[in-house]
Amino acid sequence: MQQQAVDVVQILKSKRLRVTPQRFAVYANLLTRTDHPTAEQIVTDLNQHAPTSSQAAVYSALQALREVGLVREVLLEAGVCRYDANVALHHHFRCRCCGAIEDIAWDTFRSVDLTKLRSDLCGESYEVTVYGTCMGCQQPEPVSPSHG
């Protein structure tokens, strides 16, 4: 844990960010998560043991982290902004039943040729979101009784 704290401080400093308690806490929290939390979920998580983080402070920390490229916003549903410390290129899977979100490796899909867009459009990047059902939500096939 001590080494992780040192690593987080060094990463923040390498991006020329002042290391505030909120930035440290928010970034450290996101580095341990794969669930793409909302700001509200981060506030709840940080305040679980000692309520010291306000929603405004968490939003401010997230904005600073996003601006220097340490965190990215993930928009997979209308009106809900989620956050991810995995800023490497990747896609997402979203379960329609439970809402779980999982990363999908970038090279899972053949690349998209953005030059194929209409001539009046200039594509810069893309991300694939796959919607379906995760393993936990899939209903197992009913076992039919054997007749013996």
Beta strands, then each sheet from edge to edge (+ up, - down):
strand 1: 72-77
strand 2: 80-84
strand 3: 90-95
strand 4: 101-105
strand 5: 129-132
sheet 1: 1+ 2-
sheet 2: 4+ 3- 5-
end
